[in-house]
Amino acid sequence: MTKGNLTRDEAIEQIGEAAITEVENTDCNYTGRVLPDGDSRVEFSSSVLCKDQDGNRVVLSAYYYQEQDDLDGLEELDSLHWIIEGYEIA
């Protein structure tokens, strides 16, 4: 099961577009989480601190997934196509 249960529009509705833009421009890192059910993809995420509509401090995370085969032997991750699969607010 992947993380990031919110779409971009849903996340914007909850915390605003500025935080979304910030997390989209923040470098992502390997999470080290093993995906269940034989999912061979590798999880990456980026996170920023922000405030929700009620003024509460929250963490906004964006989740990316790459195929393990695409990562094997790769020295530069910049050559991969990075697409955010979902957002999460905690």
FENZIFEN-V196817 format. One record per backbone hydrogen bond with DSSP energy under -0.5 kcal/mol. CO is the residue of the C=O (numbers start at 1). NH is the residue of the N-H. If there is no record, write none. Layout:
<<CO,NH> <CO,NH>>
This chain:
<<6,87> <7,11> <8,12> <9,13> <10,14> <11,15> <12,16> <14,53> <16,20> <17,21> <18,22> <19,23> <20,24> <21,25> <22,25> <23,26> <29,45> <33,35> <36,39> <38,40> <40,68> <42,66> <43,31> <43,32> <44,64> <45,29> <46,62> <48,60> <50,58> <52,55> <56,52> <58,50> <58,60> <59,61> <59,90> <60,48> <61,88> <62,46> <63,85> <63,86> <64,44> <66,42> <67,70> <67,71> <68,71> <68,72> <71,74> <75,77> <76,79> <77,80> <80,82> <81,83> <83,65> <86,63> <87,6> <88,61>>
